[in-house]
Amino acid sequence: MRHLISTQTAALLTGKAMRTVQHWVADGGVKNVTVERRRAGIERDRSLVSLEDLSSRIPMALNPERIETIMQANAGDLDAMLQVGLEFFGEQELKIAAEWFHLAAKKGQVDAMEWLSICYLNGLGCAEDPAEGLQWLSKAAALGHPVARVKLQAMGFAL
């Protein structure tokens, strides 16, 4: 069975820029490309690529559970986006993990906010940025994340 994902998801999974993925598609380096047609004037068409064709470019092994999680993340499931980030974090692919955490955090996933704060506070997969790390930790705490709240209190912040 072929699993089709967006070029944005392909870029996130490979740690490459969208432009790179688009070049792979144009050069035939990624086959099984399908164009999803949208209604005229509403949204533009988008290319879908085969996850299986990308597997050699993804820096972690894909098993059925990971494929299912990736497909859920591709469909917009915030918890799945976090889980994909955690899978990459566990594989020490920290830059890719931080990008997945950022995507989920921007959309309101509080656990991803807390993980993203860890990345920024420690320079894991991104430039160390204590202000950005505290901002994400504060957002998570404001949304009731218990670990984020404890961390902020330990740092001397009143909640």
LOMAR-51566 format. One line per 10 residues: their letters; for each residue x, z, y of N, C-alpha, C, CB. Coordinates in nm, 4 decimals. Atoms other than C-alpha are relative to their C-alpha. Glycine has a CB too. Layout:
% residues N
A	X:Z:Y:X:Z:Y:X:Z:Y:X:Z:Y; ... .
% end
This chain:
% residues 159
MRHLISTQTA	0.0836:0.0000:-0.1179:0.0000:0.0000:0.0000:0.0885:0.0000:0.1247:-0.0954:0.1216:-0.0005; -0.0724:0.0102:-0.1264:0.1247:-0.0934:0.3449:-0.0587:0.0983:0.0999:-0.0055:-0.1443:0.0558; 0.0424:-0.0939:-0.1038:0.1096:0.1694:0.6182:0.0420:-0.0570:0.1346:0.0614:0.1426:-0.0227; -0.0291:0.0595:-0.1299:0.0831:0.0181:0.9648:0.0004:0.1060:0.1085:-0.1015:-0.1091:0.0333; -0.0143:-0.0946:-0.1107:0.2024:0.2152:1.2661:0.0268:-0.0765:0.1287:0.1139:0.1017:-0.0280; -0.0251:0.0620:-0.1297:0.2294:0.1422:1.6357:0.1506:-0.0118:0.0243:-0.0671:0.0815:0.1132; -0.1420:0.0130:-0.0341:0.5579:0.0274:1.7840:0.0503:0.1263:0.0701:0.0230:-0.1237:0.0898; -0.0406:-0.1269:-0.0617:0.5603:0.3532:1.9856:0.0386:0.1009:-0.1084:-0.1143:0.0570:0.0889; -0.0324:-0.0908:0.1109:0.5493:0.5562:1.6638:0.1284:-0.0451:-0.0684:-0.1163:0.0059:-0.1023; -0.1229:0.0527:0.0611:0.8168:0.3270:1.5170:0.1221:0.0401:0.0816:-0.0068:-0.1536:-0.0124 .
ALLTGKAMRT	-0.1118:-0.0378:-0.0864:1.0402:0.3955:1.8172:0.0316:0.1488:-0.0140:-0.0317:-0.0340:0.1468; -0.0215:-0.1442:0.0141:0.9899:0.7715:1.7868:0.0636:0.0343:-0.1346:-0.1326:0.0749:0.0157; -0.0526:-0.0290:0.1337:1.0612:0.7690:1.4124:0.1453:-0.0417:-0.0173:-0.0841:-0.0690:-0.1040; -0.1363:0.0507:0.0156:1.3825:0.5706:1.4476:0.0954:0.0545:0.1048:-0.0002:-0.1500:0.0060; -0.0844:-0.0504:-0.1077:1.5067:0.7393:1.7641:0.0506:-0.1113:0.0898:0.1168:0.0762:-0.0570; -0.0398:0.1158:-0.0804:1.5301:0.3995:1.9315:-0.1014:-0.0226:0.1116:0.0126:-0.1269:-0.0884; 0.0903:0.0341:-0.1103:1.3761:0.2602:2.2476:-0.1047:-0.0997:-0.0488:0.0791:-0.0583:0.1207; 0.1057:0.0964:0.0317:1.0509:0.0626:2.2348:0.0557:-0.1425:0.0039:-0.1187:0.0143:0.0990; -0.0572:0.1344:-0.0147:1.2480:-0.2410:2.3504:0.0782:-0.0390:-0.1257:0.0921:-0.0065:0.1246; -0.0750:0.0273:0.1228:1.4733:-0.2131:2.0433:-0.0948:-0.0379:-0.1133:0.0847:0.1224:-0.0401 .
VQHWVADGGV	0.0984:0.0304:0.1049:1.1729:-0.2053:1.8106:-0.0617:-0.1375:0.0247:-0.1108:0.1090:-0.0050; 0.0561:0.1309:-0.0331:1.0249:-0.5037:1.9928:0.0985:-0.1124:-0.0347:-0.0371:-0.0060:0.1492; -0.1015:0.0990:0.0391:1.3546:-0.6899:1.9380:0.0021:-0.0175:-0.1516:0.1400:0.0425:0.0505; 0.0039:0.0098:0.1460:1.3412:-0.6072:1.5663:-0.1174:-0.0860:-0.0442:-0.0093:0.1398:-0.0637; 0.1189:0.0777:0.0334:0.9900:-0.7502:1.5535:0.0241:-0.1475:0.0319:-0.1238:0.0530:0.0769; -0.0229:0.1386:-0.0435:1.0879:-1.0638:1.7488:0.1036:-0.0706:-0.0872:0.0452:-0.0027:0.1460; -0.1077:0.0582:0.0803:1.4029:-1.1194:1.5375:-0.0354:-0.0094:-0.1487:0.1263:0.0819:0.0168; 0.0386:0.0006:0.1403:1.2152:-1.0728:1.2103:0.0653:0.1101:-0.0798:0.0331:-0.1312:-0.0610; -0.0627:-0.1127:0.0687:1.4132:-0.7572:1.1290:-0.1022:0.0983:-0.0542:0.0946:0.0717:0.0934; 0.1125:-0.0784:0.0501:1.0810:-0.5824:1.0819:-0.1098:-0.1007:-0.0312:-0.0482:0.1106:0.1047 .
KNVTVERRRA	0.1016:0.0958:0.0418:0.8334:-0.7846:0.8838:-0.1362:0.0694:-0.0060:0.0361:-0.0623:-0.1376; 0.1354:-0.0548:0.0146:0.4658:-0.7308:0.8123:-0.0553:0.0511:0.1323:-0.0005:0.1126:-0.1024; 0.0522:-0.0346:-0.1317:0.3723:-0.7264:1.1783:-0.1431:-0.0510:0.0092:0.0887:-0.0599:0.1143; 0.1393:0.0361:-0.0212:0.0022:-0.7290:1.2560:-0.0309:0.0239:0.1458:-0.0961:0.0812:-0.0926; 0.0410:-0.0196:-0.1387:-0.1432:-0.7747:1.6005:-0.1442:0.0472:-0.0012:0.0163:-0.1313:0.0847; 0.1345:-0.0557:-0.0109:-0.4418:-0.5555:1.6683:-0.0602:-0.0512:0.1298:0.0015:0.1573:-0.0042; 0.0639:0.0594:-0.1175:-0.6729:-0.7398:1.9048:-0.0950:0.1003:0.0638:-0.0758:-0.1294:-0.0381; 0.0887:-0.0877:-0.0770:-0.8474:-0.5429:2.1744:-0.0975:-0.0857:0.0788:0.0810:0.0932:0.0952; 0.0967:0.0741:-0.0820:-1.1463:-0.6443:2.3818:0.0655:-0.0412:0.1307:-0.1272:0.0852:0.0274; -0.0581:0.0549:-0.1236:-1.0489:-0.8620:2.6745:-0.0365:0.0874:0.1188:-0.0482:-0.1448:0.0239 .
GIERDRSLVS	0.0224:-0.0770:-0.1212:-1.0090:-0.6717:2.9985:0.0021:0.1502:-0.0192:-0.1287:-0.0386:0.0588; 0.0011:-0.1444:0.0260:-1.0148:-0.3302:2.8312:0.1431:0.0494:-0.0237:-0.0903:0.0334:-0.1226; -0.1376:-0.0367:0.0330:-0.6710:-0.2960:2.6734:0.0709:-0.1250:-0.0510:0.0049:0.1157:-0.1064; -0.0754:0.1144:0.0508:-0.3958:-0.5334:2.5777:0.0164:0.0119:-0.1518:0.1388:-0.0095:0.0695; -0.0258:0.0000:0.1437:-0.3185:-0.6319:2.2202:0.1217:0.0879:-0.0283:0.0225:-0.1452:-0.0530; -0.1185:-0.0763:0.0364:-0.0700:-0.4176:2.0331:0.0458:-0.0385:-0.1394:-0.0276:0.1508:0.0078; -0.0584:0.0327:0.1300:0.1633:-0.4832:1.7443:0.0026:0.1248:-0.0862:0.1428:-0.0587:0.0158; -0.0126:-0.1054:0.0999:0.1483:-0.2734:1.4326:0.1057:-0.0458:-0.0994:-0.1376:0.0305:-0.0714; -0.1082:0.0346:0.0913:0.4510:-0.2634:1.2054:-0.0116:0.0830:-0.1267:0.1375:0.0213:0.0666; 0.0044:-0.0669:0.1291:0.4917:-0.1643:0.8455:0.1004:0.1150:-0.0041:0.0280:-0.0998:-0.1134 .
LEDLSSRIPM	-0.0866:-0.1174:0.0141:0.6287:0.1860:0.7975:0.1027:-0.0242:-0.1104:-0.0839:0.1270:-0.0308; -0.0909:0.0266:0.1113:0.7801:0.0703:0.4699:0.1170:-0.0892:0.0433:-0.0762:-0.0657:-0.1158; -0.1075:0.0864:-0.0485:0.9786:-0.2030:0.6491:0.0983:0.0754:0.0891:-0.0583:-0.1179:0.0762; -0.0861:-0.0796:-0.0878:1.1189:0.0602:0.8856:0.0772:0.1084:-0.0735:-0.0824:0.0630:0.1082; -0.0524:-0.1183:0.0696:1.2140:0.3123:0.6186:0.1521:0.0094:0.0016:-0.0476:-0.0001:-0.1423; -0.1470:-0.0053:-0.0006:1.5833:0.2148:0.6140:0.0550:0.0354:0.1385:0.0579:-0.1346:-0.0459; -0.0425:-0.0309:-0.1370:1.5983:0.2721:0.9921:-0.0408:0.1409:0.0438:-0.0583:-0.1021:0.0964; 0.0457:-0.1361:-0.0306:1.4376:0.6179:0.9813:0.0982:0.0974:-0.0636:-0.1469:0.0252:-0.0521; -0.1074:-0.0853:0.0528:1.7011:0.8916:0.9444:-0.0462:0.1204:-0.0827:0.0820:0.0493:0.1132; 0.0380:-0.0990:0.1005:1.5124:1.0924:0.6829:-0.0766:-0.0734:-0.1088:-0.0860:0.1166:0.0621 .
ALNPERIETI	0.0690:0.0620:0.1120:1.3714:1.0112:0.3429:-0.1508:0.0142:0.0176:0.0453:0.0627:-0.1332; 0.1451:-0.0040:-0.0077:1.0035:0.9253:0.3302:-0.0565:0.0258:-0.1395:-0.0564:-0.1322:0.0593; 0.0714:-0.0267:0.1235:0.7934:1.0804:0.0578:-0.1492:-0.0116:0.0319:0.0367:0.1419:-0.0593; 0.1436:0.0181:-0.0277:0.4143:1.0541:0.0180:-0.0571:0.0995:0.1020:-0.0774:0.0122:-0.1286; 0.0501:-0.0995:-0.0954:0.3520:1.3778:0.2108:0.0437:-0.0334:0.1426:0.0491:0.1407:-0.0384; -0.0496:0.0373:-0.1330:0.5701:1.2683:0.5011:-0.0713:-0.1246:0.0514:0.1521:-0.0239:-0.0038; 0.0712:0.1214:-0.0418:0.4050:0.9267:0.5078:-0.1396:0.0355:0.0490:-0.0083:-0.1019:-0.1162; 0.1350:-0.0412:-0.0408:0.0616:1.0888:0.5251:0.0035:0.0704:0.1354:-0.0629:0.0926:-0.1062; -0.0124:-0.0708:-0.1278:0.1748:1.3165:0.8089:0.0307:-0.0981:0.1126:0.1100:0.1079:-0.0082; -0.0332:0.1009:-0.1006:0.3264:1.0221:0.9970:-0.1247:-0.0806:0.0359:0.1126:-0.0938:-0.0511 .
MQANAGDLDA	0.1210:0.0773:-0.0273:0.0023:0.8276:0.9600:-0.0992:0.0810:0.0836:-0.0656:-0.0444:-0.1316; 0.0874:-0.0868:-0.0802:-0.1949:1.1241:1.0966:0.0520:0.0109:0.1430:-0.0104:0.1405:-0.0636; -0.0600:-0.0067:-0.1342:0.0486:1.1558:1.3887:-0.0231:-0.1309:0.0745:0.1517:0.0304:-0.0088; 0.0224:0.1313:-0.0600:0.0180:0.7831:1.4539:-0.1442:-0.0130:0.0501:0.0315:-0.1116:-0.1018; 0.1420:0.0040:-0.0377:-0.3608:0.8316:1.4724:-0.0337:0.0984:0.1123:-0.0866:0.0302:-0.1215; 0.0223:-0.0903:-0.1127:-0.3169:1.0995:1.7402:-0.0176:0.1458:-0.0345:-0.1170:-0.0435:0.0730; 0.0150:-0.1392:0.0432:-0.3314:1.4225:1.5370:0.1177:0.0830:0.0535:-0.0078:0.0092:-0.1562; -0.1053:-0.0791:-0.0652:-0.1378:1.6784:1.7455:0.0752:0.0891:-0.0977:-0.0598:0.0852:0.1098; -0.0674:-0.0843:0.0985:-0.0656:1.9116:1.4529:0.0952:-0.0835:-0.0864:-0.1036:0.0724:-0.0888; -0.0869:0.0893:0.0778:0.0767:1.6167:1.2582:0.1229:-0.0393:0.0818:-0.0774:-0.1267:-0.0444 .
MLQVGLEFFG	-0.1150:0.0308:-0.0861:0.2979:1.5250:1.5578:0.1004:0.1143:-0.0043:-0.0455:-0.0261:0.1459; -0.0872:-0.1174:0.0105:0.4346:1.8794:1.5523:0.0707:0.0003:-0.1347:-0.0809:0.1307:0.0185; -0.0583:-0.0033:0.1339:0.4896:1.8581:1.1762:0.1090:-0.1060:-0.0168:-0.1089:-0.0200:-0.1052; -0.1043:0.1036:0.0064:0.6809:1.5296:1.2082:0.1245:0.0496:0.0732:-0.0504:-0.1349:0.0621; -0.1130:-0.0574:-0.0729:0.8995:1.6990:1.4699:0.0731:0.1047:-0.0824:-0.0472:0.0612:0.1305; -0.0619:-0.1037:0.0839:0.9592:1.9929:1.2364:0.0769:-0.0606:-0.1176:-0.1072:0.0965:-0.0526; -0.0708:0.0685:0.1099:1.0533:1.7553:0.9536:0.1358:-0.0515:0.0488:-0.0857:-0.1182:-0.0558; -0.1271:0.0499:-0.0546:1.3170:1.5918:1.1746:0.0922:0.1164:0.0373:-0.0254:-0.0894:0.1239; -0.0802:-0.1176:-0.0338:1.4338:1.9340:1.2992:0.0688:0.0522:-0.1262:-0.0884:0.1110:0.0648; -0.0554:-0.0464:0.1272:1.4832:2.0409:0.9375:0.1096:-0.0908:-0.0540:-0.1097:0.0118:-0.1020 .
EQELKIAAEW	-0.1023:0.0966:0.0414:1.6898:1.7267:0.8782:0.1158:-0.0061:0.0998:-0.0622:-0.1390:-0.0158; -0.1016:-0.0042:-0.1057:1.9059:1.8121:1.1841:0.0016:-0.1265:0.0857:0.1368:0.0210:-0.0613; 0.0169:0.1149:-0.0890:1.7793:1.5008:1.3647:-0.0677:0.0533:0.1265:-0.0853:-0.1167:-0.0684; 0.0544:-0.0803:-0.1085:1.7353:1.7098:1.6780:-0.0541:-0.0818:0.1163:0.1044:0.0926:0.0500; 0.0494:0.0834:-0.1098:1.6947:1.4337:1.9361:-0.1394:-0.0539:-0.0329:0.0977:-0.1169:0.0279; 0.1298:0.0531:0.0421:1.4095:1.2774:1.7386:-0.1018:0.1131:-0.0060:0.0108:-0.0709:-0.1377; 0.0919:-0.1147:0.0064:1.2564:1.6212:1.6753:-0.0492:0.0380:0.1394:0.0691:0.1211:-0.0664; 0.0376:-0.0379:-0.1366:1.2619:1.7052:2.0460:-0.0970:-0.1004:0.0608:0.1245:0.0120:0.0880; 0.0922:0.1015:-0.0518:1.0900:1.3754:2.1274:-0.1402:0.0181:-0.0571:0.0517:-0.1405:-0.0325; 0.1309:-0.0257:0.0610:0.8094:1.4518:1.8807:-0.0627:0.1267:0.0578:0.0134:0.0125:-0.1532 .
FHLAAKKGQV	0.0526:-0.1225:-0.0616:0.7756:1.8069:2.0188:-0.0522:-0.0298:0.1405:0.1093:0.1099:0.0055; 0.0405:0.0328:-0.1367:0.7578:1.6639:2.3704:-0.1319:-0.0759:0.0012:0.1086:-0.0823:0.0698; 0.1245:0.0770:0.0080:0.4872:1.4152:2.2755:-0.1193:0.0910:-0.0285:0.0109:-0.1082:-0.1087; 0.1103:-0.0904:0.0356:0.2714:1.6837:2.1132:-0.0243:0.1035:0.1094:0.0296:0.0707:-0.1331; 0.0137:-0.1017:-0.1055:0.3402:1.9402:2.3882:-0.0714:-0.0570:0.1221:0.1381:0.0544:0.0408; 0.0655:0.0640:-0.1150:0.2378:1.6966:2.6643:-0.1502:-0.0110:-0.0211:0.0593:-0.1393:0.0249; 0.1417:0.0166:0.0322:-0.0937:1.6584:2.4851:-0.0691:0.1329:-0.0284:-0.0155:-0.0919:-0.1194; 0.0615:-0.1322:0.0094:-0.1489:2.0354:2.4615:0.0222:0.0780:-0.1280:-0.1413:-0.0142:0.0189; -0.0251:-0.0729:0.1240:-0.0149:2.1422:2.1197:0.0936:0.1179:0.0314:0.0623:-0.0946:-0.1100; -0.0758:-0.1164:-0.0478:0.1004:2.5005:2.1909:0.1228:0.0327:-0.0851:-0.0901:0.1201:0.0043 .
DAMEWLSICY	-0.1186:-0.0245:0.0825:0.3343:2.5381:1.8926:0.1118:-0.0974:0.0374:-0.0345:-0.0131:-0.1503; -0.1000:0.0985:-0.0434:0.5090:2.2185:2.0042:0.0621:0.0419:0.1328:-0.0637:-0.1402:0.0128; -0.0537:-0.0496:-0.1277:0.5456:2.3697:2.3525:0.1076:0.1041:-0.0254:-0.1124:0.0598:0.0877; -0.0962:-0.1062:0.0309:0.7227:2.6705:2.2035:0.1264:-0.0596:-0.0625:-0.0630:0.1048:-0.0954; -0.1154:0.0657:0.0598:0.9503:2.4493:1.9891:0.0787:-0.0787:0.1037:-0.0442:-0.0919:-0.1129; -0.0675:0.0756:-0.1055:1.0249:2.2272:2.2881:0.0785:0.0939:0.0906:-0.1017:-0.0810:0.0825; -0.0739:-0.0972:-0.0813:1.1225:2.5356:2.4863:0.1308:0.0396:-0.0680:-0.0860:0.1251:0.0258; -0.1215:-0.0317:0.0760:1.3717:2.6231:2.2108:0.1037:-0.1107:0.0194:-0.0325:0.0183:-0.1511; -0.0908:0.1142:-0.0175:1.5185:2.2736:2.2402:0.0649:0.0027:0.1370:-0.0751:-0.1321:-0.0194; -0.0552:0.0003:-0.1361:1.5578:2.2925:2.6187:0.0873:0.1222:0.0274:-0.1128:-0.0058:0.1019 .
LNGLGCAEDP	-0.0775:-0.1214:-0.0263:1.6830:2.6517:2.6254:0.1364:-0.0023:-0.0694:-0.0786:0.1225:-0.0450; -0.1235:0.0016:0.0787:1.9514:2.5756:2.3655:0.0709:-0.1347:-0.0038:-0.0298:0.0421:-0.1387; -0.0613:0.1322:0.0015:2.0293:2.2091:2.4302:-0.0029:-0.0649:-0.1365:0.1410:0.0088:0.0476; 0.0137:0.0579:0.1341:1.9030:2.1051:2.0878:-0.0779:-0.1308:0.0082:-0.0707:0.0995:-0.0964; 0.0639:0.1306:-0.0037:1.8319:1.7327:2.0904:-0.0295:-0.0510:0.1395:-0.1254:0.0046:-0.0769; 0.0200:0.0377:-0.1403:1.8168:1.7218:2.4692:0.1009:0.0788:0.0831:-0.1485:0.0283:0.0478; -0.0906:-0.0741:-0.0873:2.0192:1.8388:2.7653:-0.0520:0.1425:0.0175:0.0146:-0.0707:0.1378; 0.0404:-0.1389:-0.0230:2.0180:2.2155:2.8042:-0.0564:0.0111:0.1410:0.1202:0.0985:-0.0201; 0.0691:-0.0116:-0.1283:1.7720:2.2924:3.0839:-0.0865:0.1261:-0.0038:-0.0870:-0.1277:0.0299; 0.0746:-0.1256:0.0069:1.6707:2.6593:3.1108:-0.1313:-0.0011:0.0790:0.0864:0.1117:0.0500 .
AEGLQWLSKA	0.1236:0.0039:-0.0795:1.4139:2.5886:3.3850:-0.1098:-0.0741:-0.0762:0.0253:-0.0678:0.1372; 0.0984:0.0769:0.0781:1.2403:2.3255:3.1720:-0.0433:0.0786:-0.1237:0.0588:-0.1374:-0.0419; 0.0322:-0.0818:0.1165:1.2601:2.5519:2.8684:-0.0958:0.1126:0.0346:0.1265:0.0572:-0.0604; 0.0896:-0.1083:-0.0430:1.1007:2.8406:3.0571:-0.1373:-0.0535:0.0386:0.0611:0.0761:0.1182; 0.1289:0.0601:-0.0367:0.8324:2.6093:3.1911:-0.0861:-0.0231:-0.1245:0.0219:-0.1336:0.0755; 0.0763:0.0247:0.1221:0.7289:2.5039:2.8396:-0.0366:0.1304:-0.0698:0.0794:-0.0894:-0.0949; 0.0302:-0.1301:0.0598:0.7525:2.8608:2.7120:-0.1140:0.0675:0.0746:0.1246:0.0903:0.0001; 0.1067:-0.0586:-0.0823:0.5323:2.9769:3.0004:-0.1339:-0.0679:-0.0257:0.0357:-0.0101:0.1486; 0.1241:0.0722:0.0301:0.2754:2.7054:2.9293:-0.0570:0.0460:-0.1336:0.0246:-0.1526:-0.0022; 0.0451:-0.0454:0.1318:0.2602:2.8092:2.5647:-0.0566:0.1416:0.0089:0.1161:-0.0050:-0.1018 .
AALGHPVARV	0.0470:-0.1384:-0.0150:0.2265:3.1759:2.6603:-0.1337:0.0050:0.0730:0.1040:0.0841:0.0756; 0.1254:0.0026:-0.0766:-0.0467:3.0981:2.9142:-0.1168:-0.0462:-0.0859:0.0139:-0.0915:0.1219; 0.1047:0.0477:0.0907:-0.2382:2.9258:2.6355:-0.0169:0.0936:-0.1203:0.0325:-0.1421:-0.0482; 0.0200:-0.1027:0.1017:-0.2084:3.2383:2.4188:0.0946:-0.0021:-0.1178:-0.1343:-0.0104:-0.0505; -0.0943:0.0045:0.1127:0.0879:3.1536:2.1939:0.0709:0.1345:-0.0110:0.1039:-0.1159:0.0176; -0.0536:-0.1364:0.0097:0.1929:3.4984:2.0621:0.1526:0.0088:0.0053:-0.0474:0.0623:-0.1269; -0.1469:-0.0039:-0.0003:0.5621:3.4201:2.0031:0.0522:-0.0276:0.1410:0.0584:-0.1036:-0.1010; -0.0419:0.0314:-0.1372:0.5957:3.2641:2.3488:-0.0214:0.1201:0.0911:-0.0774:-0.1221:0.0540; 0.0289:-0.1189:-0.0819:0.4345:3.5720:2.5030:0.1060:0.1081:-0.0225:-0.1409:0.0558:-0.0327; -0.1007:-0.1017:0.0328:0.6756:3.8063:2.3224:0.1354:-0.0387:0.0586:0.0113:0.0183:-0.1532 .
KLQAMGFAL	-0.1283:0.0448:-0.0538:0.9756:3.5962:2.4244:0.0074:0.0193:0.1515:0.0234:-0.1469:-0.0350; 0.0007:-0.0173:-0.1461:0.8747:3.5964:2.7901:0.0073:0.1475:0.0381:-0.1261:-0.0635:0.0611; -0.0066:-0.1441:-0.0280:0.8170:3.9720:2.7843:0.1403:0.0535:-0.0251:-0.1018:0.0767:-0.0861; -0.1363:-0.0436:0.0319:1.1588:4.0214:2.6214:0.0987:-0.0433:0.1082:0.0436:-0.0561:-0.1360; -0.0834:0.0480:-0.1094:1.3089:3.8201:2.9072:-0.0302:0.0723:0.1312:-0.0190:-0.1492:0.0179; 0.0312:-0.0778:-0.1180:1.1499:4.0596:3.1531:-0.1123:-0.0545:0.0860:0.1194:0.0120:0.0814; 0.1118:0.0549:-0.0764:0.8562:3.8497:3.2673:-0.1268:0.0786:-0.0299:-0.0203:-0.1497:-0.0321; 0.1284:-0.0675:0.0161:0.5258:4.0251:3.3254:-0.1069:-0.1054:-0.0293:-0.0365:0.0834:0.1275; 0.1074:0.0946:0.0355:0.2236:3.8578:3.1684:-0.1339:0.0507:0.0467:-0.0039:-0.0241:-0.1509 .
% end
